[in-house]
Amino acid sequence: MTLGAPGRVGRTEVPRFARGPVGLVVAVQVAVLTALSGRYGFHRDELYFVAAGDHPAWGYVDQPPLTPLLARAVTAVFGDTPSGLRVAATLLGAATVVVAALAAREFGGGRGAQVLTAAATALSTYVVVVSHMLSTSSTDLLVWTAVGLFLLRLLRTDDARWWLAIGATVGVGLLNKWLILLLAAAVGVALLAVGPRRVLRGRWLVAGIGLALLVAAPTVVWQAAHGWPQLTVASGISGEDGMENRLMFVPHQVIYLSPVLVPVWIAGIVRLWREPGSRWLPLAYLVLCVEILALGGKPYYAVPLLLLLVAAGAEPSLRWLRERVAWRWAGPAAGVGVAMSLLVGLPVLPPERLAPVVAMNQEAGEQVGWPRFVDTVADAWRRIPVDQRGTAVIFARNYGQAGAIERYGPARGLPAPHSGHMSYADWGPPPDTMTGPVLLVGRFRADVPFTDCQAVARIDNGVGLDNDEQGTPVALCAQPRAPWSSLWPGLRHYY
C-alpha cells in the first residue's frame, strides 16, 4: 500500500490501528496511575475544584465550569478521596494516549510508530503529571490533541464535515479554558500561510465555528455578566510570571516531554516541512510558541502540538534506528527518560525525600501535608473560648488553604472557612452577625481590617518539605473592624 504525504489533502488510506499493543500501553498506564493515585494527597488546585463543584455555575472568576463539574461528578461516583477524584485524570490521560496513537496512524505510521507514540505520550513527564492529578490541563491536553487529530482527518479525507467535530471539540475546550483560542489562531495562521487553503472555504467551517460558539455560549455569557474576571486573572498571571515563563520557555520545550524525545519531534518537524501539504503543523507550533512568548504564558501550553510532532516523527525515528542499528544506546537512553518521568511526575518517593523532585515539579510538594495543616488550624481554633466560637470566623488567604479546611475541617470540629481568593470571594462573606474572633490562616499584610491580631501557630508539614504552605502563619484576631459586608470588597484578591 502506497500512502501519500502525511496530512496531505485527499489521502484516504491509513494503516490498521494497532488496538492490541496500544491497548496494552493504556492498560499499564491506567494500572500504574491507579496504584499510585492516593499515595500523597489532594493538590491545592484539586481542593479548589472540589469546592467549586459544590457551587455549580456556568463560570468562575478564574476558569470556566468543566473541571469543577467533572470533579463533582467523579467524587460523587468514586468517592471524595484523592484516588476517587483522580479517576478523571487517569481516564483523560489514557484517552490522550489513544488520540496520539491515532494521530500517528493519520501520518501513515504502522504498528511500530503507533506503539512508540502511545508509549512516548504515556511516559512523557508532563503527561504523567497531569494524568496523575486532576487539573484544567488534564482536559486541555486531551481536547487540544483531539483537535489536531480531527484536523489531520479533515486534511487526509478532504471531508469538510470534520469541521463540525473540530468545532464541537473547541467548544468543549472553551468550557474548560479559553487557551484553546491560541491553538485556533495558530492553526488558522498556518493554514492561511502555507495551506492547504482550500479547507478554509465553504459552509462547513462556518458551521464548525458556530457550533463552537454555541457550546461555549453559557460560560461566555456568564463571564460577560460578571465583567470578564477571567481576563483580569489571566492578565495578572502574565504580569506576575511572564518574564520567568519567557526565560524558561525553550528549556521547558526540551524537558516537558523528555529530552530523549527531542530528536523524535524534531524528526517530525523535518518530515512535515519537506511535504508542502503538511507544513501547516510545524508552522502552527512555531506560531503558538510566538503567541505564548508574547503573552508571557506557561510553556506547557505548547505540549499538545509537541505530541502531534512526536506522532509525525515516530516512523522516521524508527526507520533511522533500524538503519543504523542504534538500539544498543537507544534502550538505555529511553530507560533513563522513563525513570526521570516517573520519578518527577508520580508519588514514588516518600514525602520526606521529595525536595529534589519539588525543584523540578513544584506540584508534587503541593500534595503533601494538608491534613496536618488543618490539624494546626484546629489547634488554633480551640484557643477561642467556647462561648465565642458561634460568632467566630476562619479566614484563609488562598483557595488551597480554604479548600483544605473545608475538606478536612468538619471532622476536626471546624466551621466552613471563608476567603477572598478567586471564586471563594463570590461564595459570600460571613454574615454581619459574625462579630467575634477571626482566625487568620496565611500571610496577610500588616493593615488587615481586624483588631488585636496575635500569631498563635505556624504550619509544619512534619517532613521538612519546603512547599508553599510550610511555615505559613496562623493568627488570632479579636474581631473585624467593620461589618463583613462592608469589608468584603476590599478582601477580594486574585493572586
C-alpha positions, 0 to 999 in steps of 0.5 A: 500500500502506497500512502501519500504525504502525511496530512496531505489533502485527499489521502484516504488510506491509513494503516490498521490501528494497532488496538492490541499493543496500544491497548496494552500501553493504556492498560499499564498506564491506567494500572500504574496511575491507579496504584499510585493515585492516593499515595500523597494527597489532594493538590491545592488546585484539586481542593479548589475544584472540589469546592467549586463543584459544590457551587455549580455555575456556568463560570468562575472568576478564574476558569470556566465550569468543566473541571469543577463539574467533572470533579463533582461528578467523579467524587460523587461516583468514586468517592471524595478521596484523592484516588476517587477524584483522580479517576478523571485524570487517569481516564483523560490521560489514557484517552490522550494516549489513544488520540496520539496513537491515532494521530500517528496512524493519520501520518501513515505510521504502522504498528511500530510508530503507533506503539512508540507514540502511545508509549512516548505520550504515556511516559512523557513527564508532563503527561504523567503529571497531569494524568496523575492529578486532576487539573484544567490541563488534564482536559486541555491536553486531551481536547487540544490533541483531539483537535489536531487529530480531527484536523489531520482527518479533515486534511487526509479525507478532504471531508469538510464535515470534520469541521463540525467535530473540530468545532464541537471539540473547541467548544468543549475546550472553551468550557474548560479554558479559553487557551484553546483560542491560541491553538485556533489562531495558530492553526488558522495562521498556518493554514492561511500561510502555507495551506492547504487553503482550500479547507478554509472555504465553504459552509462547513467551517462556518458551521464548525465555528458556530457550533463552537460558539454555541457550546461555549455560549453559557460560560461566555455569557456568564463571564460577560455578566460578571465583567470578564474576571477571567481576563483580569486573572489571566492578565495578572498571571502574565504580569506576575510570571511572564518574564520567568515563563519567557526565560524558561520557555525553550528549556521547558520545550526540551524537558516537558516531554523528555529530552530523549524525545527531542530528536523524535519531534524534531524528526517530525518537524523535518518530515512535515516541512519537506511535504508542502501539504503538511507544513501547516503543523510545524508552522502552527507550533512555531506560531503558538510558541510566538503567541505564548512568548508574547503573552508571557504564558506557561510553556506547557501550553505548547505540549499538545502540538509537541505530541502531534510532532512526536506522532509525525516523527515516530516512523522516521525515528524508527526507520533511522534506528533500524538503519543504523542499528542504534538500539544498543544506546537507544534502550538505555537512553529511553530507560533513563527518560522513563525513570526521570518521568516517573520519578518527577511526575508520580508519588514514588518517593516518600514525602520526606525525600521529595525536595529534589523532585519539588525543584523540578515539579513544584506540584508534587510538594503541593500534595503533601501535608494538608491534613496536618495543616488543618490539624494546626488550624484546629489547634488554633481554633480551640484557643477561642473560648467556647462561648465565642466560637458561634460568632467566630470566623476562619479566614484563609488567604488562598483557595488551597488553604480554604479548600483544605479546611473545608475538606478536612475541617468538619471532622476536626470540629471546624466551621466552613472557612471563608476567603477572598481568593478567586471564586471563594470571594463570590461564595459570600462573606460571613454574615454581619452577625459574625462579630467575634474572633477571626482566625487568620490562616496565611500571610496577610499584610500588616493593615488587615481590617481586624483588631488585636491580631496575635500569631498563635501557630505556624504550619509544619508539614512534619517532613521538612518539605519546603512547599508553599504552605510550610511555615505559613502563619496562623493568627488570632484576631479579636474581631473585624473592624467593620461589618463583613459586608462592608469589608468584603470588597476590599478582601477580594484578591486574585493572586 
